[in-house]
Structures are given as C-alpha cells and as structure tokens.
Amino acid sequence: MLSADQLLDALLERSRGVTATETVAVNAALGRVLARPLTSAITVPSFDNSAMDGYAVRVADVAVAGVRLPVSQRILAGAVGAPLQPGTAARIFTGAPVPPGADAVLMQEDCATAGEHVVINRLPRPGENIRRAGEDIAAGAQILAAGTRIGAAEMGLAASVGMTELPVFKRLKVACFFTGDELVSPGNSLRPGQIYNSNRYTLTGLLNGLGCELTDFGIVPDTLEATEAALAGAASIADVVITSGGVSVGEADFVKDAVEKLGRIEMWKVAMKPGKPIVYGRVGDSDFIGLPGNPVSAFVTFCLFVRPFLLTRMGAAAAMYHAFAVQADFTWARPGARREFLRAQLQPDGRLALFPNQSSGVLTSCTWADGLADIGIGQTVQPGDWVRFIPFSELLT
C-alpha cells in the first residue's frame, strides 16, 4: 500500500491542467480559475481621499490644541472641493477627495463644532487619515496571478479596477456513478437489506462546490457488464470519472475489474483509515478515481486526495490544504498500523474533542466535526498533546 503522502504526491504528478479558456462576466466568475494574470489599467484610489468623517486642515494652522478655525466648505464623497484656504478647515466625509492644500484629516471625535467654526482639540500629524492615490493599486500593476481561484474578494478587486469580464479556464468535466445493489435513491421505500444512497449527494455536493461541470450517471447495478457500460459512457464525455463503491475485493466489486479491462490501474490502496480501497487509473483520455463505498471513507478520501487533484486539473495554482497544530482534549491509546484521520471538533478552549464513534459508516461524525485530527502510524495521544489538525474550512472550498 502507498502511504497517504505517497498517494497524494503521485496524484498531483498525474494531474494535467486544462488548457481551454473562455471569458465570463465578473459576477459569474465565482469559483472559476484565472487563465492569465490580471493587470490594472488604473490607479486605486485615483485621488487622495479621506479615511474618516471629520475635518481637513493644514497642519501648520494647528500649532496648539484648541485652535478655532472657520469651516470654509463641505465635501461629500463623490464631490470635489476647492483648494483649502490657509487658516480654514473643510468638513469632509469618508471617501471624499482631500482638497488641495490640506495635509491632514482630523476625525470628528477630535473636534467640536462652534457655529460656523470648528475647534481642533488634538494636534494633527502630516498625512493623518488620508488615503493616498495609488496606495492600493498602481496603474500597470498585476492584481491577480494566473491560477487564482476567484472568490468574492477577487471579484470585488477586479471590479475595483473597472473590469467587467475575466479570462478563466473552462470548467473541468467530471462524471460520477455509484455502485451497489443495496443502494436506493431517497424518495423510494427501503426494502430489507437496502440503504439510501448518501454518497451520491455528498460527492455531487463536493464536486459542485469546486465548480466542476458534473454529469451524474446515478446508481449502477452490481454486474461487470453494467459497470463497464457506465464507465465507458462516463469516460467518453468527462475529463475525470469518479465512482463510489465496488473498489474492494468482494465478489460483487466490479469497478476495479472494469477499469482494468477498459484502461489501466496505476494505484490501489492507501495505508490510512478510513479509506484504504482507493483506486486511480486511466480510461482512454480520462482520469479515473474510485472511492470507497463507506460514507465517511468516501468523504475523507475526496477531501484529502481528490480535491487537490481536481483543483490542479482545473488550473488552480494553490490546491493544497493547510494543517495546524492543536492540543488534544482526548486520549488515543490504540496505535494503529495505518495513518488515521479522526473526525474532531474544536472546543471553546481551543482543544480538540473526538466524535465518540469513528466508524467509517457513521456520517454524522462529519457533520459534527470541524475537521480531521491526523494521527500518524503508531502514534498515541494524551490530553494536552499537540496533534495535526486539518480544518474542514481548508477542505470544503
């Protein structure tokens, strides 16, 4: 078996980024990946402006606290004031252009109005509360690199320099299907021995969350012929085919056999828990990833391996998650022969607690947890020990 690190490294080595591009509106770019760098054509801000509601002054006119100055003008955001006359102050509001001649803005809390005058109760500093032209972005500067995944802040940044469209890689085409005669779709009655197909909803949610173009082939019967037909159809239309179930060594596990018949298996099994029977291979021009059938195993292996693989295939420059050292609030006294990823929750004191049932079939552990406690082979844990923790915030976006 490969170690978890070996499997991840091998998957990333095989991940070929898409090359086809398209242009989309900024407000439709959420989750997409930039195909080329973005450069600003303008300076941001384009003028010196006030960072506060207050009074624009000349520092030289306020030699001591308590100076009383006439208010010569009122400048709102979107308006342009006249040059500030010596010995006067300008009432100014956040975002308004600082008038020529003013070299500081006093916040209104440091001033007191007196009819048509203002009393300056604190000495100003040169440049105080003035946002200088170009302090955010200079004209010609790169604002976003190729390979950036577009989030809300990136959309706003592009809009701040006047962009209406963005060049992005085309969506990665992913097809999935789910094997098991015991599986039933929600909305149908369960007969003895049947279970609802939760993995279909978990995986389609994860794939849609990444922004993939998803084709769902649904539930496939446990026969080699049906599995081959579904696999051939999925591989004919998708860049990546992902399945759940049928990748172990049972008599009714046909996915691995179908991949070997139509393509090739390159990796099988990883020394981790949950999720040992994971498969990677190729079918025609498509990548194939077979996930375990147990709900937690499918969820965890997707987060740890499939997500970074797909992000790299999508052209994203930053595909890896980050882990953090957190103190344990639990005991783990049974060292395992496989690396274990335990569903854990951050407590109010910042320590980690474990879900009481770590079975790979207990999907409630994934909704309860904040992330995964990464326990190495042979490692034991006592309360207060530092453990590696991977938050779901690093794995689900």
C-alpha positions as CSV (number, residue, x, y, z in Angstrom):
1,M,0.0,0.0,0.0
2,L,1.0,3.6,-0.6
3,S,1.3,6.0,2.3
4,A,-1.2,8.9,2.2
5,D,1.7,11.3,1.3
6,Q,2.9,9.0,-1.5
7,L,-0.6,8.7,-2.9
8,L,-1.2,12.5,-2.9
9,D,2.2,13.2,-4.5
10,A,1.5,10.6,-7.2
11,L,-1.9,12.0,-7.9
12,L,-0.6,15.6,-8.2
13,E,2.2,14.4,-10.6
14,R,-0.5,12.9,-12.8
15,S,-2.8,16.0,-12.7
16,R,-2.8,17.7,-16.1
17,G,-4.2,21.2,-16.0
18,V,-6.9,22.1,-18.5
19,T,-5.8,24.5,-21.3
20,A,-9.1,25.6,-22.9
21,T,-10.2,29.0,-21.8
22,E,-13.3,31.3,-22.0
23,T,-14.3,34.7,-20.9
24,V,-17.0,35.2,-18.2
25,A,-18.6,38.2,-16.6
26,V,-17.1,39.2,-13.3
27,N,-20.4,38.5,-11.4
28,A,-20.4,35.0,-12.9
29,A,-16.8,34.1,-12.1
30,L,-17.2,32.8,-8.5
31,G,-15.2,29.6,-8.1
32,R,-13.5,29.8,-11.6
33,V,-9.8,29.8,-12.1
34,L,-8.0,32.7,-13.9
35,A,-6.3,31.7,-17.1
36,R,-3.9,34.6,-17.2
37,P,-2.7,37.4,-14.9
38,L,-4.9,40.5,-14.4
39,T,-3.2,43.9,-14.7
40,S,-4.9,47.2,-13.6
41,A,-5.2,49.9,-16.1
42,I,-5.9,52.5,-13.4
43,T,-4.6,53.7,-10.1
44,V,-6.6,52.8,-7.0
45,P,-7.5,55.0,-5.3
46,S,-7.2,57.5,-8.1
47,F,-7.1,60.5,-5.8
48,D,-6.1,61.3,-2.2
49,N,-9.3,60.8,-0.1
50,S,-10.4,60.9,3.5
51,A,-10.4,57.8,5.6
52,M,-12.7,59.4,8.2
53,D,-15.6,61.7,8.6
54,G,-14.0,64.8,10.1
55,Y,-12.2,68.0,9.1
56,A,-9.4,68.5,6.6
57,V,-6.8,71.0,7.8
58,R,-3.4,72.4,7.1
59,V,-1.1,71.1,9.9
60,A,0.6,74.4,10.0
61,D,-2.7,76.1,11.0
62,V,-3.0,73.9,14.2
63,A,0.0,74.8,16.3
64,V,-1.7,74.1,19.6
65,A,-4.8,72.1,20.6
66,G,-7.9,74.2,20.9
67,V,-7.4,76.2,17.7
68,R,-10.6,77.6,16.3
69,L,-10.9,77.6,12.5
70,P,-13.7,78.7,10.3
71,V,-15.3,75.9,8.2
72,S,-14.9,77.1,4.6
73,Q,-16.5,74.2,2.7
74,R,-18.3,70.9,3.0
75,I,-17.0,68.0,0.8
76,L,-19.1,64.8,0.4
77,A,-17.9,61.6,-1.2
78,G,-18.3,62.0,-5.0
79,A,-17.8,65.7,-4.9
80,V,-14.6,67.7,-5.5
81,G,-13.8,70.6,-3.1
82,A,-12.0,73.8,-3.8
83,P,-8.4,74.4,-2.6
84,L,-8.3,74.8,1.2
85,Q,-7.6,78.4,2.1
86,P,-5.0,79.0,4.8
87,G,-6.4,79.4,8.3
88,T,-9.6,77.4,7.5
89,A,-10.9,73.8,7.8
90,A,-13.1,71.8,5.4
91,R,-15.9,69.5,6.7
92,I,-15.1,66.2,4.9
93,F,-16.7,62.7,4.8
94,T,-15.2,59.3,4.3
95,G,-14.1,58.7,0.7
96,A,-14.3,62.4,-0.3
97,P,-11.3,63.9,-2.2
98,V,-8.9,65.8,0.1
99,P,-8.8,69.4,-1.1
100,P,-5.6,70.7,-2.4
101,G,-3.6,72.4,0.4
102,A,-4.9,70.1,3.2
103,D,-2.3,67.7,4.6
104,A,-4.3,66.0,7.4
105,V,-7.8,65.0,8.4
106,L,-8.9,65.0,12.0
107,M,-11.7,62.6,12.9
108,Q,-14.8,64.4,14.0
109,E,-14.4,62.9,17.5
110,D,-11.3,65.0,18.0
111,C,-13.2,68.2,17.0
112,A,-16.1,70.3,18.3
113,T,-18.4,72.4,16.3
114,A,-19.0,76.1,17.2
115,G,-21.4,77.6,14.8
116,E,-19.6,78.1,11.6
117,H,-16.3,77.3,13.2
118,V,-14.6,74.1,14.4
119,V,-12.4,73.7,17.5
120,I,-9.5,71.3,16.9
121,N,-8.9,69.5,20.2
122,R,-5.8,67.5,19.1
123,L,-2.7,68.3,17.1
124,P,-2.8,66.6,13.7
125,R,0.0,64.7,12.1
126,P,1.0,65.2,8.5
127,G,-0.9,62.7,6.3
128,E,-3.1,61.6,9.1
129,N,-6.3,59.8,7.9
130,I,-5.5,60.5,4.2
131,R,-5.6,57.5,1.8
132,R,-3.1,58.4,-0.8
133,A,-3.7,57.9,-4.5
134,G,-2.3,54.6,-5.6
135,E,-1.7,53.2,-2.1
136,D,-3.8,50.2,-3.0
137,I,-3.0,49.6,-6.7
138,A,-0.7,51.3,-9.1
139,A,-1.6,51.6,-12.8
140,G,0.1,48.7,-14.6
141,A,0.4,46.5,-11.5
142,Q,-0.6,42.9,-11.5
143,I,-3.6,42.4,-9.2
144,L,-4.2,38.7,-9.6
145,A,-2.0,35.9,-10.8
146,A,-2.9,33.2,-13.3
147,G,-4.2,30.1,-11.5
148,T,-6.1,32.2,-8.8
149,R,-9.4,30.8,-7.8
150,I,-11.9,33.6,-7.9
151,G,-13.7,34.3,-4.6
152,A,-15.8,37.2,-3.5
153,A,-12.8,39.4,-2.7
154,E,-11.2,38.7,-6.1
155,M,-14.5,39.6,-7.8
156,G,-14.6,42.8,-5.9
157,L,-10.9,43.5,-6.7
158,A,-11.5,43.0,-10.4
159,A,-14.5,45.3,-10.3
160,S,-12.5,48.0,-8.4
161,V,-10.2,48.5,-11.4
162,G,-13.2,48.6,-13.8
163,M,-13.1,45.1,-15.2
164,T,-16.4,43.6,-16.4
165,E,-15.1,40.2,-17.7
166,L,-12.4,37.7,-16.7
167,P,-10.4,35.1,-18.7
168,V,-10.8,31.7,-17.0
169,F,-10.2,28.1,-17.7
170,K,-13.1,26.1,-18.9
171,R,-14.9,24.0,-16.3
172,L,-13.4,20.6,-15.6
173,K,-15.8,17.9,-16.8
174,V,-16.4,15.3,-14.2
175,A,-18.7,12.2,-14.4
176,C,-19.7,10.1,-11.5
177,F,-21.7,6.9,-10.7
178,F,-22.3,4.8,-7.7
179,T,-22.3,1.0,-7.5
180,G,-24.3,-1.3,-5.2
181,D,-27.5,-3.3,-5.5
182,E,-28.3,-2.2,-1.9
183,L,-28.5,1.5,-2.9
184,V,-31.8,3.2,-3.2
185,S,-32.4,6.9,-4.1
186,P,-34.2,9.0,-1.5
187,G,-37.9,9.2,-2.2
188,N,-38.3,5.4,-2.6
189,S,-39.2,2.9,0.1
190,L,-36.5,0.8,1.6
191,R,-36.8,-3.0,1.3
192,P,-34.9,-5.3,3.6
193,G,-31.1,-5.0,3.1
194,Q,-31.3,-1.7,1.3
195,I,-29.9,1.7,2.2
196,Y,-30.3,5.2,0.8
197,N,-27.5,6.4,-1.5
198,S,-26.0,9.2,0.6
199,N,-22.7,9.2,-1.3
200,R,-24.4,10.5,-4.4
201,Y,-25.4,13.6,-2.6
202,T,-22.1,14.0,-0.7
203,L,-20.0,13.7,-3.7
204,T,-22.2,15.8,-6.1
205,G,-22.2,18.5,-3.4
206,L,-18.4,18.4,-3.1
207,L,-18.0,18.5,-6.9
208,N,-20.5,21.3,-7.5
209,G,-18.7,23.2,-4.7
210,L,-15.5,23.0,-6.6
211,G,-17.2,24.4,-9.7
212,C,-16.9,21.3,-11.9
213,E,-19.2,20.6,-14.8
214,L,-20.9,17.5,-13.4
215,T,-22.6,14.6,-15.2
216,D,-24.3,12.2,-12.7
217,F,-24.9,8.7,-14.0
218,G,-26.6,7.6,-10.8
219,I,-26.7,4.1,-9.4
220,V,-25.2,1.3,-11.5
221,P,-26.1,-2.4,-10.8
222,D,-23.5,-4.7,-9.4
223,T,-22.6,-6.5,-12.6
224,L,-19.4,-6.3,-14.6
225,E,-21.4,-5.6,-17.8
226,A,-23.3,-2.7,-16.3
227,T,-20.2,-1.3,-14.7
228,E,-18.3,-1.4,-17.9
229,A,-21.1,0.3,-19.8
230,A,-21.3,3.1,-17.3
231,L,-17.5,3.5,-17.2
232,A,-17.2,3.6,-20.9
233,G,-20.0,6.2,-21.2
234,A,-18.6,8.4,-18.4
235,A,-15.1,8.3,-19.9
236,S,-16.3,9.3,-23.3
237,I,-17.6,12.7,-22.1
238,A,-15.5,13.6,-19.0
239,D,-12.0,14.7,-18.1
240,V,-12.3,12.8,-14.8
241,V,-14.5,9.9,-13.8
242,I,-15.2,9.3,-10.1
243,T,-17.1,6.4,-8.6
244,S,-18.1,5.3,-5.1
245,G,-18.1,1.6,-4.1
246,G,-17.0,-1.5,-5.9
247,V,-13.3,-0.9,-5.5
248,S,-12.5,-3.5,-2.8
249,V,-12.0,-7.3,-3.3
250,G,-15.5,-8.6,-2.8
251,E,-17.2,-10.9,-5.2
252,A,-19.6,-8.1,-6.2
253,D,-16.9,-5.4,-6.5
254,F,-16.6,-4.9,-10.3
255,V,-15.2,-1.3,-10.7
256,K,-11.6,-2.2,-10.5
257,D,-12.1,-5.1,-13.0
258,A,-13.9,-2.8,-15.4
259,V,-11.1,-0.2,-15.3
260,E,-8.5,-2.8,-15.9
261,K,-10.5,-4.1,-18.9
262,L,-11.1,-0.7,-20.5
263,G,-8.0,1.1,-19.3
264,R,-5.4,0.6,-16.6
265,I,-5.0,0.8,-12.9
266,E,-2.0,2.8,-11.7
267,M,-2.6,2.9,-7.9
268,W,-4.7,0.9,-5.5
269,K,-5.0,1.0,-1.7
270,V,-3.6,3.6,0.7
271,A,-2.4,2.9,4.3
272,M,-4.9,5.1,6.0
273,K,-8.2,4.8,7.9
274,P,-10.9,5.5,6.9
275,G,-10.4,4.9,3.2
276,K,-8.0,2.1,2.3
277,P,-9.5,0.9,-1.0
278,I,-9.0,4.0,-3.2
279,V,-8.1,3.5,-6.9
280,Y,-6.5,5.7,-9.5
281,G,-6.2,4.8,-13.2
282,R,-6.9,5.9,-16.7
283,V,-9.7,5.0,-19.1
284,G,-8.9,6.5,-22.6
285,D,-8.1,10.1,-22.1
286,S,-10.0,10.3,-18.8
287,D,-8.6,10.0,-15.3
288,F,-10.4,7.6,-13.1
289,I,-10.7,7.7,-9.3
290,G,-12.6,5.0,-7.4
291,L,-13.6,5.9,-3.9
292,P,-14.6,3.5,-1.1
293,G,-18.3,2.9,-0.6
294,N,-18.4,3.7,3.1
295,P,-19.8,7.2,3.5
296,V,-17.1,8.6,5.8
297,S,-14.4,6.9,3.7
298,A,-15.7,8.5,0.5
299,F,-15.9,11.9,2.1
300,V,-12.5,11.9,3.7
301,T,-10.6,10.5,0.7
302,F,-12.3,13.0,-1.6
303,C,-11.3,15.9,0.7
304,L,-7.7,14.7,1.2
305,F,-6.8,13.4,-2.3
306,V,-9.5,14.1,-4.9
307,R,-10.0,17.8,-4.1
308,P,-6.3,18.8,-4.6
309,F,-6.1,16.6,-7.7
310,L,-9.2,18.3,-9.2
311,L,-8.1,21.8,-8.3
312,T,-4.7,21.2,-10.1
313,R,-6.6,19.8,-13.1
314,M,-8.7,22.9,-13.1
315,G,-5.5,25.1,-13.3
316,A,-5.5,26.3,-9.7
317,A,-2.1,27.4,-8.5
318,A,-2.9,26.8,-4.8
319,A,-4.5,23.3,-4.5
320,M,-3.2,22.1,-1.1
321,Y,-4.9,22.4,2.2
322,H,-3.1,23.7,5.4
323,A,-2.9,21.8,8.7
324,F,-2.4,23.3,12.2
325,A,-1.0,22.1,15.5
326,V,-3.8,21.9,18.1
327,Q,-3.8,20.5,21.6
328,A,-5.9,17.3,22.1
329,D,-8.7,17.1,24.6
330,F,-8.9,13.3,24.1
331,T,-7.0,10.1,24.6
332,W,-6.0,7.9,21.7
333,A,-4.3,4.8,23.3
334,R,-4.5,2.3,20.4
335,P,-1.7,2.9,18.0
336,G,-2.6,1.8,14.5
337,A,-0.8,0.3,11.6
338,R,-2.4,2.8,9.3
339,R,-2.5,6.6,9.5
340,E,-5.8,7.7,10.9
341,F,-7.9,10.7,10.2
342,L,-10.3,11.2,13.1
343,R,-13.4,13.4,13.0
344,A,-12.7,16.1,15.6
345,Q,-14.3,19.3,16.9
346,L,-12.7,22.4,18.3
347,Q,-13.9,23.1,21.8
348,P,-14.4,26.6,23.3
349,D,-10.9,26.3,25.0
350,G,-9.3,25.7,21.6
351,R,-8.6,22.0,22.2
352,L,-9.8,19.1,20.0
353,A,-12.5,16.6,21.0
354,L,-13.3,13.4,19.1
355,F,-16.6,12.2,17.9
356,P,-17.3,9.1,20.0
357,N,-17.9,6.7,17.1
358,Q,-15.1,6.8,14.5
359,S,-16.7,4.1,12.3
360,S,-16.4,4.7,8.6
361,G,-20.2,4.3,8.3
362,V,-21.1,7.0,10.8
363,L,-21.7,10.0,8.5
364,T,-23.0,12.1,11.5
365,S,-19.3,12.3,12.6
366,C,-18.6,14.5,9.5
367,T,-21.5,17.0,10.2
368,W,-20.5,17.2,13.9
369,A,-16.8,17.7,13.3
370,D,-14.8,20.9,12.4
371,G,-12.1,18.9,10.7
372,L,-9.7,15.9,10.9
373,A,-7.2,15.0,13.5
374,D,-4.3,13.5,11.7
375,I,-2.8,10.6,13.8
376,G,0.3,9.0,12.5
377,I,1.1,5.3,12.3
378,G,1.9,4.0,15.8
379,Q,1.0,7.4,17.4
380,T,-0.8,7.6,20.7
381,V,-2.3,10.8,22.1
382,Q,-2.9,12.0,25.7
383,P,-4.9,15.2,26.7
384,G,-2.7,18.2,26.2
385,D,-0.6,16.6,23.4
386,W,-0.2,18.6,20.2
387,V,-1.8,16.9,17.1
388,R,-2.0,17.8,13.5
389,F,-5.4,19.2,12.6
390,I,-6.9,19.8,9.2
391,P,-10.0,22.1,9.4
392,F,-12.9,21.4,7.0
393,S,-12.6,25.1,6.1
394,E,-9.4,24.0,4.3
395,L,-11.1,21.0,2.6
396,L,-14.5,22.1,1.5
397,T,-14.0,25.2,-0.5
